[in-house]
Amino acid sequence: LGAIGFVLLETWAGVVCPLTTWEMQLRETAGAESYSGSFVQHWLQTLLYYEAPAWVFILVYTVFGAMVLASWFLVRPNRR
C-alpha cells in the first residue's frame, strides 16, 4: 500500500520515478537509445502501438471475425 501510495503521489506531482531517471541516464551513458516520460508509459505505448506489415493485421482481423462468427453459432444468444 505504501509503494502504490508513493507512486500515486509521484504521478499527481508530475514527478518521474527516480528509478526511471536512473535507467535513462544509464542508457545514455551506454550509448543506447533512451525514451522520454515514464517507464510504464513507454512500454504500454510499445505494446499498444506497434508496427507490422499489412498482412498481419488482415490475418488477425480475419481470425477474430471468424471467432465472432463461430461464437454466434456455438453460444446462441438468448431471445427474451
VMD Tcl script that draws the C-alpha trace (Angstrom):
set ca {
  {0.00 0.00 0.00}
  {2.86 2.33 0.82}
  {4.57 1.69 -2.52}
  {1.46 2.40 -4.59}
  {0.79 5.46 -2.44}
  {4.30 6.68 -3.29}
  {3.64 6.09 -7.00}
  {0.33 7.96 -6.81}
  {1.97 10.93 -5.11}
  {4.69 10.99 -7.77}
  {2.09 10.85 -10.53}
  {-0.04 13.62 -9.04}
  {3.06 15.76 -8.56}
  {4.24 15.11 -12.12}
  {7.49 13.57 -10.90}
  {9.21 10.83 -12.88}
  {10.22 7.82 -10.78}
  {13.87 8.02 -9.65}
  {14.47 4.51 -10.99}
  {13.24 5.59 -14.43}
  {15.51 8.62 -14.33}
  {18.43 6.42 -13.37}
  {17.61 3.92 -16.14}
  {17.53 6.69 -18.77}
  {20.90 8.02 -17.54}
  {22.44 4.54 -17.70}
  {21.07 4.04 -21.22}
  {22.55 7.34 -22.39}
  {25.89 6.54 -20.74}
  {25.97 3.18 -22.51}
  {25.17 4.86 -25.83}
  {21.78 3.17 -26.09}
  {18.61 4.91 -27.18}
  {16.62 6.37 -24.31}
  {12.99 7.40 -24.07}
  {11.05 10.25 -22.53}
  {8.26 10.01 -19.97}
  {7.68 7.20 -17.55}
  {8.72 3.57 -17.78}
  {5.10 2.34 -17.81}
  {4.10 4.89 -20.45}
  {7.00 3.82 -22.69}
  {6.22 0.10 -22.50}
  {2.44 0.49 -22.81}
  {2.93 2.60 -25.91}
  {5.32 -0.02 -27.30}
  {2.81 -2.81 -26.65}
  {-0.29 -0.98 -27.88}
  {1.09 0.86 -30.90}
  {3.34 -1.46 -32.80}
  {4.19 -1.60 -36.47}
  {3.61 -4.70 -38.56}
  {3.08 -5.50 -42.23}
  {-0.48 -5.13 -43.54}
  {-0.90 -8.91 -43.93}
  {-0.51 -9.38 -40.17}
  {-3.48 -7.11 -39.47}
  {-5.53 -8.78 -42.21}
  {-4.81 -12.19 -40.68}
  {-5.60 -11.07 -37.12}
  {-8.85 -9.36 -38.17}
  {-9.89 -12.41 -40.21}
  {-9.23 -14.82 -37.35}
  {-11.06 -12.56 -34.90}
  {-14.02 -12.22 -37.28}
  {-14.17 -15.98 -37.74}
  {-14.14 -16.46 -33.96}
  {-17.01 -13.99 -33.52}
  {-18.99 -15.73 -36.25}
  {-18.29 -19.16 -34.75}
  {-19.29 -17.97 -31.29}
  {-22.65 -16.85 -32.70}
  {-23.41 -20.45 -33.63}
  {-21.68 -22.19 -30.70}
  {-23.12 -19.96 -27.99}
  {-26.50 -18.85 -29.23}
  {-27.80 -15.58 -27.78}
  {-30.95 -15.90 -25.68}
  {-34.08 -14.31 -27.11}
  {-36.41 -12.94 -24.49}
}
mol new
graphics top color blue
foreach p $ca { graphics top sphere $p radius 0.5 }
foreach p [lrange $ca 0 end-1] q [lrange $ca 1 end] { graphics top cylinder $p $q radius 0.2 }
display resetview
